Amino acid sequence: MHIGAASPGDREGILRLYGEFNEERIASGVGDAQYKTIDGGLPWESTLDDEDCMTYVGKEKSFVAGFITLRLPEFNPFHKVGRLAEVDLMTVERKLRRRGIGSALYRAAEIQMKTVSVTHILLNVKVGNVPAMLFWSKMGFKKVSKTQFKRADGIEERTIYMVKKI
Ligand SMILES: CC(C)(COP(=O)(O)OP(=O)(O)OC[C@H]1O[C@@H](n2cnc3c(N)ncnc32)[C@H](O)[C@@H]1OP(=O)(O)O)[C@@H](O)C(=O)NCCC(=O)NCCS
């Protein structure tokens, strides 16, 4: 498995995985990743061209098996203690999970974040996404808060925020 920064040739594979991620979200009852849809007004795809975002892929030859996108946001609630990065999205091909791809991707991204002086990484997990909760706990993230609100499409969104000091 080769882990590295995403290149334009990885785009199709990343978007295939993003589609799979959204299908899984809908099937689990938490709705689609509504805030960023591929065909919506604010396409998630634009994240790949956003200078504030970094995407890393895990590849077997040219097959994209997983990716992680991090954002270095303008708004930083931790500005007094350091520089923040946020995990925007991470997903691994369904059939290839539990083989260490997610861990390898996250660890490579964390090393990269340290080189740009990031001190804390923030992310959110939907309540009920047990694999993700267990995964992020194993990566050293701690729960910091929980939110709950009703989306415009009526779906009750319950989110856990987790942080790691790196
Ligand atoms: C979360 C996700 C990225 C993990 O990727 P992965 O490649 O399967 O992760 P790894 O194989 O590196 O797992 C590392 C550890 O995390 C924990 N873990 C991961 N998936 C788990 C599961 N389904 N059940 C229990 N523990 C799990 C285990 O401790 C595992 O170590 P182990 O296999 O030695 O026991 C993957 O499940 C995924 O793509 N989920 C769908 C998208 C998603 O929910 N993304 C996160 C949004 S916040």
The ligand as a Tripos MOL2 file, in Angstrom:
@<TRIPOS>MOLECULE
LIG
   48    50     1     0     0
SMALL
NO_CHARGES

@<TRIPOS>ATOM
      1 C1        -13.2160    4.3940   10.2180 C.3       1 LIG1
      2 C2        -12.4470    3.7390    9.0510 C.3       1 LIG1
      3 C3        -11.8400    4.8450    8.1850 C.3       1 LIG1
      4 C4        -11.3060    2.8610    9.6270 C.3       1 LIG1
      5 O1        -10.4960    2.3830    8.5610 O.3       1 LIG1
      6 P1         -9.7770    0.9350    8.6190 P.3       1 LIG1
      7 O2         -8.8370    0.8450    7.4780 O.co2     1 LIG1
      8 O3        -10.7930   -0.1340    8.7210 O.co2     1 LIG1
      9 O4         -8.9910    1.0400   10.0020 O.3       1 LIG1
     10 P2         -7.8210    0.0890   10.5620 P.3       1 LIG1
     11 O5         -7.8410   -1.2400    9.8830 O.co2     1 LIG1
     12 O6         -6.5500    0.8510   10.4760 O.co2     1 LIG1
     13 O7         -8.2770   -0.0700   12.0850 O.3       1 LIG1
     14 C5         -7.4960    0.4010   13.1800 C.3       1 LIG1
     15 C6         -8.1790    0.0510   14.4780 C.3       1 LIG1
     16 O8         -9.4200    0.7850   14.6040 O.3       1 LIG1
     17 C7        -10.3940   -0.0300   15.3050 C.3       1 LIG1
     18 N1        -11.4840   -0.3890   14.3970 N.ar      1 LIG1
     19 C8        -11.6000   -0.0200   13.0960 C.ar      1 LIG1
     20 N2        -12.7550   -0.5080   12.5800 N.ar      1 LIG1
     21 C9        -13.3680   -1.1820   13.5690 C.ar      1 LIG1
     22 C10       -14.5830   -1.9330   13.6400 C.ar      1 LIG1
     23 N3        -15.3900   -2.0910   12.5670 N.pl3     1 LIG1
     24 N4        -14.9150   -2.5030   14.8200 N.ar      1 LIG1
     25 C11       -14.1080   -2.3930   15.8980 C.ar      1 LIG1
     26 N5        -12.9220   -1.7080   15.8830 N.ar      1 LIG1
     27 C12       -12.5720   -1.1180   14.7410 C.ar      1 LIG1
     28 C13        -9.6420   -1.3130   15.7170 C.3       1 LIG1
     29 O9         -9.0550   -1.0580   16.9770 O.3       1 LIG1
     30 C14        -8.5740   -1.4030   14.6320 C.3       1 LIG1
     31 O10        -7.4520   -2.1440   15.0200 O.3       1 LIG1
     32 P3         -7.4690   -3.7570   14.8620 P.3       1 LIG1
     33 O11        -8.0050   -4.0780   13.4990 O.co2     1 LIG1
     34 O12        -6.0260   -4.1280   15.0440 O.co2     1 LIG1
     35 O13        -8.3590   -4.2770   15.9560 O.co2     1 LIG1
     36 C15       -13.3690    2.8180    8.2060 C.3       1 LIG1
     37 O14       -14.1220    1.9990    9.0710 O.3       1 LIG1
     38 C16       -14.3350    3.5710    7.3000 C.2       1 LIG1
     39 O15       -13.9870    3.9420    6.1770 O.2       1 LIG1
     40 N6        -15.5970    3.7870    7.7740 N.am      1 LIG1
     41 C17       -16.6290    4.4550    6.9530 C.3       1 LIG1
     42 C18       -16.3890    5.9400    6.8280 C.3       1 LIG1
     43 C19       -16.3150    6.6190    8.1830 C.2       1 LIG1
     44 O16       -17.1070    6.3420    9.0610 O.2       1 LIG1
     45 N7        -15.3210    7.4940    8.3050 N.am      1 LIG1
     46 C20       -15.0510    8.1900    9.5380 C.3       1 LIG1
     47 C21       -15.9480    9.3620    9.6630 C.3       1 LIG1
     48 S1        -15.5930   10.2220   11.1780 S.3       1 LIG1
@<TRIPOS>BOND
     1     1     2 1
     2     2     3 1
     3     2     4 1
     4     2    36 1
     5     4     5 1
     6     5     6 1
     7     6     7 2
     8     6     8 1
     9     6     9 1
    10     9    10 1
    11    10    11 2
    12    10    12 1
    13    10    13 1
    14    13    14 1
    15    14    15 1
    16    15    16 1
    17    15    30 1
    18    16    17 1
    19    17    18 1
    20    17    28 1
    21    18    19 ar
    22    18    27 ar
    23    19    20 ar
    24    20    21 ar
    25    21    22 ar
    26    21    27 ar
    27    22    23 1
    28    22    24 ar
    29    24    25 ar
    30    25    26 ar
    31    26    27 ar
    32    28    29 1
    33    28    30 1
    34    30    31 1
    35    31    32 1
    36    32    33 2
    37    32    34 1
    38    32    35 1
    39    36    37 1
    40    36    38 1
    41    38    39 2
    42    38    40 1
    43    40    41 1
    44    41    42 1
    45    42    43 1
    46    43    44 2
    47    43    45 1
    48    45    46 1
    49    46    47 1
    50    47    48 1
@<TRIPOS>SUBSTRUCTURE
     1 LIG1         1 GROUP 0 **** ****
